[in-house]
Amino acid sequence: MKSIKTLLATVAVVACAASAMAIQTQTIWVSDGGGGISVVPVTSTSGVVSYAGSDAFWSVVVSTGTSYPPAIGPGSITAPVMDLSVTATSVGGASSSLHPLSITFGADGFGPTAGVFLGLLSGHVVSGTANSLTFNTYHDTSPIATPPGTLLTTSGALAGPTYSSSVLSGPMNLASAYALEEVFVIQGGLNSASYSLDGSLITQVPDGGTTAMLLGAALSVLGLIRRKLA
């Protein structure tokens, strides 16, 4: 009887440990160089995390990050997919250039992964005068400490009023567990502007048809993004 109790206790401990290891965290950080936007991170374990806020320089900031997994969708632990949507309005003014809007979406608990990463950006200025922006992706330690980590892809500075970028990383071999991050940085300017943006990070693992499958996945996701932003 004692040995059975010991075995059951051991199984319970292992199950709890496995459950704890399986928990993934999704986080959004938002800042604008001290303008007043909350810099307190928003976290979730459901796969979806959202932020909404404003200050004197950005009258509207709404962002939602989705990580697959743990959200049910196209990704897996070894080939994750992430998406970050952003709606933002810059008030404009003489000091706005000092307060660029930075939105970071991070998710952890992935891996191991041997493959490449595709950073996709689509968006446009809904109204007003466009300013430049960048969309970068990173890999990091898990759990995430302080973003961002090591650069995977970068769009470079895009002028607008429409924004589009498709950038492939080099071959990566990331051990378990790692984190991924997507980062939008939107510059402020003298004139106001409203933005609608979506950025995705797609993992492709070699399987003999990498190029064709990657192109197909990129086109499919880009189509979904365009329909969402239309």
N, C-alpha and C positions, 0 to 999 in steps of 0.2 A: 504493500500500500504506500509506503514511504517513497519507493522508487517511482511509482506512478504519479504521486503528487509532485515530486521533483521534476519529472518529465513534463508534466502539464505546466508547471511554473516556468520552465525553460522555454517551452513553446510560446507561452504568453509574452515573455520578455522579447523573444525574437520577433514575434508578430508586431509588438509595439514599436520595436526598433525599425522594422521594415516600413511600418505605417508612417513613422516620423520622417524617414528618408524619402518617402514618396510625396511628401507635402512640398508643393512648389509655391513660390511667392511671386506675385506680380506687383510692380511698383511704378508710380509716375511721380517725377519731380518736375516742378515748374518754377522758373525764376525769371526776373527781368532786370538783373543788375541792381537790386536794391530799390526798385521802384515802388514796391509795396505788395506785389503778388506773393502769396503764401509759398514759402519754401519747404513747408512740412510735407514729407512724402506721403502719398496715399497708397495703401497696400491692399491686396486681396489674395485669396488662395483659390478662387473660383475659376480663374482663367481670364476674367474680364475686370478691368479696373478703370475708373473714370475720375476726372478732375473738372471742376468748374470754379472760376474765380474772375476777379477783375481788379484794376487799380486805376490811377490817374493816367497811365500811359496805354493800357490795354483794357478797353471797356468790356470786351468779351473774350474769354479764354475757356474753351470747352474741348477736352481731349479724352479719348477712350482708347485703351490698349487692350488687345486680345492676344492671348498666347495659346497656341495649339501644339501640345496639350498644356494645361489640363482641360481647356475647353475642347469640346468635341468638334472635330473638323479634319482638315487635310494633313496635319502634322503628327509626329510621334516623338518619343523621348530622344531617339537618335537622329531624327530628321525634323526638327521643330519648324513651325511657321509662326511668324508674328506680324501683327498689323497695328498701326497707330493712326487714328484719324484725328484731325485738328480743325477746329473752327476758331478763328481769332480775328479781332478787330483792333487795329492800332489807332489811337486817338490823333496822333500827329503832334507837331509842335517843335519848338526850338530844342527842347531837351530829349526828344524821343530817340534820337540816334544814340544816346547814352544808355538806353534801356532796351536792348534787343531781347526778344522773347525766346527762352530756351525751354524746350519740352523733351524730357527723357522718359522713355518707357523701357523698363527692364524686367526680365523674367529669368528665373533660375531653375536648377534641378535637371538640366539636360545632359545627354551624353551616354556613352562615348560616341563621337562622330568623326568619321573620316570622309571628307567631301568638300564641297564648295558652297558658298553662300551668295545669294542674289539679292541686292538691294534695289527695290522698285519704288519710285516716287511718281505721283500724279497729282495735279492740283491746279488751281487758278485763283486769281483775284476776283472776288464777287463784285466789288465796287471800290472806287478810289484809285489811288496811284500806287502801283506795285513797288515794293522794295525787294532786295535780294534775300535769298535764303539758302541754307544748306541742309542736306539730309545725309547723316552719317550713321553707320552701324558698327557695333563693337562686340567683341567677346570679352568675358570677364570671369572672375572667380565666383564660386557659388558657395554660400549665399552672397548676394551683391553687397559690396561695402560702400564705396563712393564712386559714382559714375563720372565719366565713362571709363571703359577699360582699354583693350587693344583694338586699334582700328581694323575693321573688316572691309568696308566699302565707303566711298565718299562720292557725293554728287558734284562736289565743287560748288562754287557760288553760282546760283541761277538767278537771272534778272527778272523774270516774269514779263507780262502778266499771266502767262501759262507756265507751268512747271512740269517737267518730265525728265526722268532719269532712270536708267537701267544699268547697274554696275555689278560685275561679277568679281568675287574675291579670288585670291589664289587658293590652291589646295590647302586644306586645313586638316589637322589631326588633333582633336580636342578630347582630352580624357574626361571621364565622369567625375564630379559633376561640374558643369560650367554654366555661365549665364550669358544671355544676349541682351543687347541694348540698341534701341533706335533713338536717334536724337535729331529733332528739328531745331534750327536756330533761325528766327525771322528778324531781320533788321527793322528798326524803326526809322521814320523820316519826318520831314516837315508836314507832309500831307497824310491824311487818314487813309486807311485801306482795310478791307475785310478779306480774309483768306479762307479757302476751303481746301484742305490738303489730306492726302492719305499716303502713308509709307508702309511698305511690307518688306519683311526679311524672310526669304525662303531658302531652306536647306535642301541640297541635292546630293544624295549618296550615290557613288558610282555603282552601276549595275549592268554595264554593257551597252546601255542606250542612253548614257548620260546627256549628251548634247541634245538629242531630239526631245527627251523627256523634259529637260530643263527649259528648252524653248517653249514647249507646249504649256508647261506650268506657268511660265512667265506671262505668256499671252493670255492664258485663262484668268490669272490674278489681275493683270492689267485691265482686262475687259470688265471684271467685277468692280474694280476701283472706279473706272470711268463711268459705269452705270450708277454707282453710288454717289458720285460727285455731280452727275448731270442735273 
